[in-house]
């Protein structure tokens, strides 16, 4: 089965070269990477799921964001 760089968890250098070649060069900016950069993802939870998340966080003495971050770390460990 061929790898799809758009969905692969580990895209490789060159995976998007064909798409980038289609772009007008004036629309592209190159920037050096920043090892200290952080990514913030907003997760929207409502209704009973939000209430459940709030209860779990309160029981653990954490914020809902801390619970979600822990769930993501645990999920990554279980797939590795």
N, C-alpha and C positions, 0 to 999 in steps of 0.2 A: 504494500500500500504506500503510495507516494505521500511524502510529508507536505503539509500545507503551512507555509510560513505565517499565514494570517491567524492560524489557530494553534500552532505549535508553541509549547511552553518555552522552547529554547531556540528562537530564530537565529540564524547564522548570518555572518557577513556575506553580502551578495544576494540574500534572499529577495530583496526588494529592488534590485538594480533595474529590472525591466520596467517596473512601475515608475521609478525615479527618472528613467530615461525619457519617459513620456511627458514629464513636467517641463514647463518653460523655466530655464535657468534663473530668471529673475524672480521666480516664486520660491526659490530654495535658499535657505540660510544654513550655513554649517557652523556649529558651535562645539567647542571641546566639552567633553563630559565633565560632570561635577560629582566626585565621589561623595560629597556631603549633601547632595540633593535629597529631598524627601518627596514622597508622593502621598497626597491625601485623597482618599476615596470617600465620597459621601454615600452612605447607605440609607435608603428610605425604608422605614419599617412602620407599619401602622396597625390599627385594630388590635386583635387578640395577640398577634405576634409581637407588637410593641409592648403590650402589657406583660407578656411572658418574658421578654428580654429584660424589662425593668425588674421583674421579680427575681430572675436569675442573678442579675447584677447586685441587687440589694442583698440577697442571700450570701453572695460571695464578698460583699464589701467592696465592690468595684463599680465603675461607671459602665453604662451599656457599651460604650466604645471599647473599653478594656476587654469586655466579654467577647465582643466581635473579633477583636485582634487576636485573642487567645484561641478562639475557634478556628481562625484562619491558619494560625501557626500549627495547631493540632492537625488540621486537615492536610497541610503540606507535609508534615512528618509522616502521616499515615500513607501518603502516596509515594513517598521516596523510598 
